[in-house]
Amino acid sequence: MSEDVLINKVLKMSKDRSDDVMRPGIENVSRLGFWSAVLSAVFAIAYIVAEIAHLLGLLGPHGSPLSLILRMVPSLLLAPSFVVLMVSIHHYASEEKKIWSHVGLAFAIIYAVLVSVIYFVEMTVVVPPLQRGESDKVALLIFDPFTSFMYAIDVLGYGFMSLATLFVAPVFAGRKLERWIRWA
């Protein structure tokens, strides 16, 4: 389905929801929401591919700088694209459902701040010493699943991302496409 077809469907849903009165700027909201959703999906898939490659040992030894970078760059880029998606959903929401999208947006911002700090610190503070073989200098900051401070904060961040998506779900309660988005 092309971008224009999807955007036209969103515009039609918006028109149906607002008693046949188009809200000003909804086309821009729909377009921004569409592209931020696409980018969010692309970055999430890129992370999954990198994580699978890491688990299969294709990115070098456990904790290698290449492995960290290839897994963290998509995650770092996912954070702002997800926040833009949540902003778009908030502007798309009907007046009576904006409370849900607003709460979702607040949780999305918390998520983005937490994970962005983690990934930026990993790439700028942890990776250089790892490349020099000086892992002991940054041991506290090394991102190690299930046993590190940084991993715990990352899990907390993704908990807030989950809450964000849970809270925006009620925004999508209209026609077939909206119901599909809600359950997705």
Helices and strands as residue ranges (DSSP letters): H 3-17, H 26-55, H 65-92, G 95-97, H 98-121, I 122-126, H 127-131, G 135-141, H 149-168, G 169-171, H 176-183
